[in-house]
Amino acid sequence: MRPVSPGTGAALRLLAAATDAKAVVEIGTGAGVSGIHLLHGMRPDGVLTTVDTEPDRQQLARTAYREAGFAGNRARFIPGRALDVLPRLADGGYDLVFCDGDRLEYPDYLGESLRLLRPGGLVCFEGAFAQGRSMDAAHSEPEVIRLRELMRTVRDNAALAPVLLPTDDGLLCAVRRG
């Protein structure tokens, strides 16, 4: 479990504020670091829905949110595998989806994210650089291949306006056009 860097956190806070986010999905709760940044950028009445396979991590995040001053009703914790949980969430009901889960599943998260996002909503993927491996043709690990597939799909999708932010290990973001 590796928390997002301060630079990535600041970018997430800015993006949540720029989208005037009221409803955000986070894939990969971790210890709550990225969630705190997202909550700081969201509207005061916003709710973060965070999904993780490890309930222990979600308990750590719940404590971190409380210590950061967020009311208990600001976050909804759903334990489980993201690809099992996401289909149960409302179509078009979210302003931002932040993906920091299993990188082998990132291309699958994209499909679910596009269904979840309202027009003008934003999807972000942490770790797009894979410590430089995704930009180096010499690397062909499954995770790197899936990241390259994700980047090509995002780039080639006319319904998306993408950018790759050079924060820490790369933050791939795309706005879902109307």
Order of alpha helices (4+ residues) and beta strands (2+ residues): alpha-beta-alpha-beta-alpha-beta-alpha-beta-alpha-beta-alpha-beta-beta
